[in-house]
Amino acid sequence: MASSTQPDRFGFLHIDLNSFFASVEQQIHPEYRGRPLAVVPTMADTTCCIAASYEAKDLGIKTGTQVGEAKRICPDIVLIEGDHEEYAKYSKAIADAVELCCPVAHTPSIDEMVCELIGREREPPRARQIALEIKQAIYRDVGVALRCSIGMAPNRYLAKIASDMQKPDGLIGLLPSQLPRAIAHLELRDLPGVGARTEVRLNAKGITTMEQLLALDRTGMHGLFNSVWGDRMYHWLRGAESGDDGAPVASGVQKSLGHSHVMAPEHRSQDGAWAVAHKLLHKAAMRLRMEKFYAGSMGVAIRYQLTREQASRVSAKKHFSGIKHSGWGMEARFRDCQDTLSLLEVLRGVWKQRPQGAEFERPFFVGVTLRDLIPASEHQDSLFGDVNNRGELSATMDKLNLKYGHTTLHFAGMLPARESAPTRIAFTQIPVQYGVDYM
């Protein structure tokens, strides 16, 4: 039960943009409003929808539905190849509109924003007024096709939960006096951080409903998760503003950056995969310098498409596109650096160690991640300096690429994939504009 000393106040607003990619497309194309629409990565029946309009959702088409199945359900569905730079622009415009009403304190993803309330803003009538002003600002200043659901709660965790409780265009508030009974009807999977695997583990420990979870005391919650996460969740679900109790909180310093890409059929070869990997590194290295970091390690991941016969002989996994595959990955450590040429040498060394054989001839996915990041201010220069002026070379490349586009000047190895691997929005990486491009 909520503490009797806890005032009925809201601390946070969580803004969740409804069917964001699909709504942006309906804003850009008025003729698609009111029609079932899905955003796809490529125009192929074997791939999956990455977003669906509410008209499509009403028919059972959602994120992850295979395009061929979506066409079967709705032959007239509008399919649009995603334009991630456009989505990044709209996200920025929405954040600017929200800022007119209340400062944005956190941006968890491209379609989510969090506002922290202070002073009299925490009083329920004023918090509700701010939430309604945010909705109106988005509608008025950004687009009539764009809607959001807003959750109001004492802490960020509950505000996120509340934002998912009513869609589309919802507004739900969870006050301490209403907790935890106001969330007792939810499913375990409705809790942020509880995915399919976590749910299976909870079920194995006898927790299958929210009521059973909420019935646990703090010690029981700690034992359930076997970590301080259980303690924090115990407090969060009861409206506490902080459930850390002095436990270490994850550092806010960025630890990695990178890019990955599912390759078009024409690049699904050894040479094509190398060219794509080269481009992914080119983009990551440029971002590394723009964000003023040095990297100390690199991770490379490749997934290989398997034939039906090959898949029957090995422990094959299934990609969301339906492709059965095997995977390989490797990490290399090195003296921290940020210039493209040095990082390219590391990538080339890793690439030489990729597996060989009939089962590794059809790469379809490549990922390159720069890890162990340190701020440029903490980097220690080599005793011998930049002998080959690699830093100056990268700086010159950046200057031209910022002005004319990030693929204007590059090393020859990425030429076959120059137009491949366009900007994509990942769950943990929101594209940022550098010069004329979003990356």
N, C-alpha and C positions, 0 to 999 in steps of 0.2 A: 504493500500500500504506500501511497505517497506520504511524505513527511508532512505533519500538520503545520510545521513552521515554514514550509515552502510556499511562497506567495504565488497566486495564480497569475503568472506573467509569461509572455512569450519572449524567448531570447533570440530566435533565428527564424528567418523565412527561407525556405528552400524552393527555388523556382525551377520547374521541370518543363521544358518546351515540348509540347505534344507532337508526336510524329514529325519531328523537326525536319529531317531531310525532305520528306514527302510534302510537308506544309510549305517549305521554301519553294519547291517546284510548283505548287499550286498558286503561290503568290506571284511567281515569275510568269506563269502561264494561266491566266484567268479561265481559259477554256477548259482546264482540267479540274476546276473546282467542282465539288459535288460528285466527282467520278472516282471509281476505284483506280488507284495509282500505286505503283511500286517503284522504288529506286533500286537499281541493280548495279553491280560492279562492272559487268560486261554484258553485251547482248547475246547470251547463250542460255539455252534451256537447262543446261546442267548446273549453272551457278544458282545462287540463292538471293532472295530479296534482302537488302540491307535496311530497308525501311518500307513501311506501307501506310497509306492514308487511312483515316478512320473508316471511309467507305469500303476500302479493301478489307480492313480488319473485321468489319461487320459480316463479311462473307467467309471469314476463317483464314484469310491470307495475312501473314504476319512476318516479322523479321525471322529469317531462317527458312521460310517456305521456298522450296525449289521453284525456279521460274516456270519450268514445264508444268508443275502441279498448279501454280497460280493461274496459268493459262487455261488449264482444264477446268478449274473452279469458275473462272471468269474469262471467257474468250475475248471480251472487249477491254480487258484491263490495260491501262496506260503504263508502259514500261519506259523508264528514263534512266540512262546511264548517269551515275552520280557525278556531280560537279563539286568537288570538295572545296575548291577555292571559293566558290559562291557561298557555300554553307559557312565557311569561316568568316566571310564578309558579313553575312546576316547575323552570325553569333556576336560579332563585334558591335554591329548596329543595335542589337537587342540589349547588350550590356550597357551601351551608352544611354539607351532609353531608360533602363532600370536605374542607372546612376542618377538620373534626374529626380528620382523618388527616394532612393535610399542607396548608400554606398555598397558596392559589391565587395564582400570580404573574401570570398573564395570562388573559384571556378573549377569544380571537380571534373567537368567534361564539356564538350562542345555544346551540349544542350541542357546544361545545368548551371545554376548560379546560386550563391548563398549570400544573404544579407544578414548582418548582425545588428540587432536592435539595441538601442541604448536609452537610458532615461525613461521618459514618458512614452517613448515608442513601444516599450514592452507591455504597456497596458493593452488588454485585448481589443477595445474599440479602435484605438489608434493603430495597432498592428494590422487590424483588418482593413482600415482605411488605406494604409500604405500598400497593402497587397492589391487592393482594387485599383489604386492609382498606377501600380506597375502594369497590371493587365491592360488598363486603358492606354498607357504610354506605348506599350508594344503595338497595340492595335492601331493607334493614331500615328505613331512616328515611324513604324517599321513596315507593317503590313496587315491588312484585314484578314488574311488567310492564316495568320499566325496566332496560336493560342498557347496558353501555359496553365499548368496546375501548380498551385502554391500550397506548401505545407507550413504551418506555424506551430512552433513547439518550444519548450524550454531549452533544448539542446539540438545540435546539428543532426544527430542520429535520428531522433524522433521526427524532426522536420522533414528529413528525407523520406521516412516512412509515410508521413502524412501527405506528402506530395503525390504519392502513388495510390492513395486511397480513393481518389475521385478523379476520373479522366473521361473525356477531355474537359479542359477549362474549369477544373475544380478549385475549391478553396476549403481546406480542412484545418482546424486548429485542435491541438492536443494540449490541454492544461494539466498541471500537476494534480489537481483535485479529481481529474477524470481517469487518472492512471493507476494501475495498469489495465483497468477493465475496458478502457476505450479501444485497446488493441487486442483484446483476448480473442476476437473472432477471426483474426488474420491467420494465414498459413505460415509455417516456419520459413518457407522460401520468400516470404514478403520482407523478411529482415535483411537489411544490407549486410553483406558478408556471409550469408548462409546460402550457398549454392547447392547444386545437386550432390556433390561429394560430402559436404558438411551435413546435409540433411540425412544422408545414408548413415553417417557416423552417429548422428543424434538418435536416429531410429534404432540403431543397434544398441544404444544405451537406454532404450525404453522411452525416449521422448519423441512422440509422434504428433503432438498438437501444441498450439501456443499456450493453452491452459496449463498443460503439464510443465512447460518451460517456465511460465510465470509463477508456478507454485514452488519452484526451487528457491531456497535462500541463497545468500551470497556464497557460502561455502560450497553449496551444491552446484552453483553456476561455475565457480572456479574449477571444480572437479570435472564438470561436464566438458569444458573446453581445454582443461589441463593447462591453463595459462591465465595471465592477467586480463586477457580479452573477456573471459567469463565474468570477472569482477566488474569490468567497465560496463559490459552489457547489462549486468544486474542493475547498476545505478542508472544508466541511460534510459532503460525501459520504464523506470519509475520517475523520470523527469529531472534527474539531477543534471546540473550544468556540466559537471565533470565527474567522471568515475575513475580517474587515474589513481587516486590515493597514493600519490608519490611514486608510482611505478614509472619506469622510463617510457618516454613517449618517442615514437619514431621521429628521426631527424627530418626536417623539411628540406635539407640539401638534396638536390637532384643527384641521383646515382648513375644514371645511364641515359643514353639517347640513341635512337637508331631508326631504321626503316626496314620494312619487309614488303614483299610483292608476290602475288600469284601471277605467274607469267602467261602472256598470250601464247597460243599454240606455236607461233612462228619462232618463239624464243626458247622452246622446251628442248634444248640441246645443251651439250657441254659448253660450246662457245657462246650460245645465247645466255645461259645462266651466268657465265663469267661476266659478260657485258652488263647484265642487269645488276649483279653484285657490285661491279665497278661503279655504276651510277648511284646505287644506294649509298655506297661509301662516300662518293663525291658530295651528295646531299648532306649526309651526316657530318662530314668533316667541316663543311661550310657552316652548318648550324653550331657545331662545337665552337668555332671561332666567333660567330655572332653572339653566342651566349656566354663567351669569355670563360671557357673551360679548357682543360687539358685532359686527355684520356690515358689510362694506364693499362687497359686491356681491351680486347675485342672478341666478341662472340659471333660466330658464323653458323647459320642453320640452313640446311637444304632438305627439302622433301622430294622424294622420287616416286613417280607414278608407277604402279605395278600392274602387270597383266593379271587376268583372273587366275592363271596357272601359278604365277609367282606369288600372288596373295594367298593362295592356298597352302604354300610351303613355309611361309614365314608368319610372324606375328604382325599382321598388317593393321594399320589404323585407317580410319575413314575421315577424310576432310569434309568440311561442311558442304563443299560442292559435289560430294558423292565420290570423289576420287579415292581409291584405296592406295595407300602409300606406305613407304618406310621412311625413316628420317635419320639424319646424321647432323651432329653439331660438334663444335670444338671451340675452345677459348684459348687465346694467346695473350700472354702478359709481356709488357715491354716498358722501357723508360717513358714516362709520360710525355706526350707530344700532342700537337694539334694540326700540323701541316699535312696536306693531302698526300704528298709524295711518300713521307715516312709511313703513314697509315696504309697506303697502297702496297708498300713492301710487306707489311705485316699480313695484309689480306692475301697477297700472292703466296706467301709462305704457308698460310693455313689452307689455301685452295689446293695446293699440291698434295695435301694429306687427305683429301676427300676419298671416300671408298671407290673402288673400281669393280667392274663386273656387270653382267647382264641386268642385274636388278637396280643398277645405278646409272642407267643410260638416259632416263627420261625425267630430268629435274623439272618440277613445275612451280616450286616455291623457293624463294631465297630470302633470308633475313640477315642483316648486318647490324650489330649493336655495339656501340662504344660504351665501355663501363669504367668503373673506378675513377669517376670524374673528380677533378679538384679544381677549385676556382683559379683563374689565371694569376690572381694575387698571391697564391701560395706556391706557384711553380718556381722551381729552382733551375736556373739556366745551367747548361753544361759548361764545364770548365773550359772546353775548347770552342765554345760559341757555336753559332750556326754556320758551319764550314761551307756548306753549299748554298747558302742563302735560301733555304727551303721556306722559311717563314715569309721572306719578302716575296717569293714566287706565289705563295698562297694568298698573300695580301693583295697582290696585283690581280690575281684571278678573281678574288672576291669583289674588288672594286668594279671590274667590268661586268661581272655576273649580277651584281646588285643593280647596276644601271640598265642592263639590256636583257636580263633573264639568266637564271642560274645554270643553264646549259650552254651559254654563249662560248665560254672558254673552258675546256676540259681536256683531260688526257685521252689519247686515242683509243684506249681499251674499251671505253664505254660508248664509242660511236655507234655500233650496231643497235644499242638500246637507248639512244639519245632521247627518243620520244616515248620510251616505255617507262614504267614505274612512275606514273604521275602522283601528285599529292593525294594522300589518303588520310582520313581522320581515324585515328586509333582511339581506344578507350582512354588511354593514359597520355595521349599527346594531341594537343590542339594545334593545328597549323598556325604559324606566326608569319606575318608578312615581313620579308626581308627584301628591300628594294622593290622590284615590280612583281615578285613572286611570293606565293605562300608555300611554306615548307613545314 
